[in-house]
Amino acid sequence: MRRVTSRPAVRRGARAMLVAGVASTALSGCYYFSEPTTDMDYVASDGNNAEVGTVNLSNVLIVTKNKGDKGSMQGLATNNGNTAAQLTVTPAGGQPTKVSIPPMQSVRLDGKPSGDGKATVSPIDIPATPVPPGESTTVVFATADGGSKQVSVPVVLDQPPYGSEEVTHPGSRPDDSAEKGDGGGH
């Protein structure tokens, strides 16, 4: 016995296959028209990076409590040159601060020692932070061999991991459910 199929059923199947093929090609075509995010350069930290002459700046940010309050600059300045580098740091609305970085060494801009390095600099303080935490401000970094460069520097709240203030919320009380053993859920 011969199997009989209607032409409309065959055409519907062919159309469905065609639509599925076009849809899968169109949907996977996004890969060809947009760069994969894993191939893009990005700053993998809260701070910003810049290069001024032989000095590389890494994870530069300002820590403060509020707009108008004193802030402290954090980050790492690395001198890749064979001679000492003089880095001038001028925050928006502030006075310039000069930092001397020994050749082939790094210094922390908050004045603390860098890893196993012995070189330190005086901390760079911002007398009055021009923007609130969560925004960015312009800081000019300059060296003799690299000229000057304006860098957008993020301002973060004075709390861990960058600051030392404890996080508190008015009207709340500490959660002691972990001590009682209830509410753990995992």
N, C-alpha and C positions, 0 to 999 in steps of 0.2 A: 504494500500500500504506500502510496506516495503522500508525503506530508505536504499539506497546503498551508502556506502562510500568506497573509495579506500584505500587499505592498505598503500600506500605511504603517504597519507595525515595523517593517524592515526600515522604512525611512525614519521613523521615530527613533529607533535604535541608533541609526547612523548619525542622526542629528544630535542625539544625546552624547555619543562618543566625540563628535566634533566640538560641541560646547564644552565638554569636560577637558578636551585637549587644549582648546583656546584659553579656558579659564586657568588651567594649571600653568600654562606658559606665561600668561599675563601676571598671575600672582607671583610666580618665581622670578619674573623679570625685574622686580624691585631690587634684587641682588645686583643686577647689571647696571642699574641707573643710580644707585646710592652706595657710597663708600661704606664698607663694614666699620662699625665703631671700634673694633679692636685694632684697626689700622690707623686710627686717628691719634695725634699727639694731644695729650691733655695733662693738666696739673693734678697729680694724684695726692693732693693734700689740701688743707684749708687755706694755706698761704699761696703766694704767687711766686713765680720764678722769673729771673731776668739775667741778662749778661751785659756787663758794662766793661769794655776793654778786657783785661785778663781776669776780672773778678766775676765769678758766678754767684748769683743770689738764689737761695733756695728756701721755699716755704716762709716767705716774708709776710708777716701780719702784725697787726696792732691789737693789743689786749687792753680793754677798758671796761668800766662799769656802765658809764653813760656818756652821751654826747656832752662835750665840754669838760669832762673829767680828765685827769691825768691818764695817759696811756703809756704802755711800754711796747717797744718794737721787739719782735722775736723773729728768728730766722737764722740762716747760716750764710756767711760770706766766705767764699773760697778764692784765694789768690792762686791762679794757675801760672803766674809769671815767675821769672827768676830773680826779681827784685821786689822789695817791699812795695805794696800798693797803698795809696792814700785814697780812701773812699769817703766822699762827702755825702751825707744823708740830709735832705731838706724836706721835712713834711709840709703839707699844705698849711700855710699860715704860720709856720714855725721857723725857728732859727736853724742854720746848718750845723751839723755835728760832724767832725772829722774822725775817722777811724783808720788806724794803721794796721795793715794785715801783712804779716811776714810772708816771704816767698814760699810757695808750695804748701801753704797751710790754710786752715779754716778757723774762723772765729764765730762765736755765737753773738748775735746782736743784743741779747739780753744780758751780756756780761759774764755768763757762766762759762766754764771750760768746755771745750768741744771734744767729746770722746776722750781719747788718750792724748790729745794735744795739750800743750802747755800755754799756748798763746791765748790771752783774753783781752777784751777791750772794755771800756766803760760802757754800761748799759745805755742804750739810746732811749731816752724818755721823750714823750710827747706832752708838753705842758697842758694843752687843751685839745682833746680829740675833736676834730671838726664835724664828725658824723657819728650817729649812734651805731652800736653793734648790729651787725647784719648788713651793713652797707660797706662801700669801699671809698677810700680817699686816695688822692694822688700824692706820691712821694717821689722826689727827684733824687736819683743816685748818680754820682759823677766820679770819674777817675781822670787822671791826666792823659792816659793813653786811649780812653774810650769815650771821652766827651761826657755828655749828660744824657740820662734817659728817664722819662716819666714812666712810673710804674703804678698801676692800679693795685693798691694794697687793701685787702679785706680787713675789716675791724670786727673782732670777735669779743664775745662776752667774757668777763673775768671769772671763769669757772673752769674746772678740769676739762680737757687735758692741758690747756694753756695757762689758765689762771689758777688762783688759789681760793677764791670765794666759795663758800658752801651754797648749794642750791636750796633755797627755801621758798615756800609758797605761803603767803599770809593766810591765816585761817585754817590751814591744814595741820594734821598731826602725823607723826611718823607711822608708817604701816608696820604693824607688828604681827601680821598674819603668818609670816615665815617662821617666827619664833614659836607660834602656837601649833604649827604643822597643818593649818588649813589654808586653802586657797592656792596651793602649789600648782596643781593642774597638769604638770608635765610628767 
